[in-house]
Amino acid sequence: MRMKYDREGDVLDILIRDGQIHHAEDHGQVIINYDDENRVVEDRGTRCEQGFRKHSSGGPQGSKKKVIGIVNVDACT
């Protein structure tokens, strides 16, 4: 799985698996792309910056890791 966020376009692409896109379902600000066997290939969310800001936080207490963003599909719909 690979994720890419385009800040300028405010688009989050989540590539689930490599493959040719056969068809897509448009759910407003979320588009789900499927292969010819109806398996999810890619999810695309638009206008997700608000969701990033709302759900971003520091890591667990005492942790040096920091969470930079959690995608909430509800924030993208």
C-alpha positions, 0 to 999 in steps of 0.5 A: 500500500502506498499513500500520496498527498498532493497539498496543492490539489488537496487530494489523497491517493491510497494505492491498495494494489498495482493493477489496471483500473476497470471502473470507479465509484464516485462517492462525492469527495471519495472515488474508489477505483476497482480492477476487472475482478471488482477488487479495490485498486485505489482510493482517492479523497479530495478536500481532506486537509480539514480531516488531517488537521482535525485528526492530527496529534502528537504520538503516545505520551513519552514517544518520540514518534509523531502522528502526522495525519489520520484519514477519516473518510467521513471528513472527506465526504 
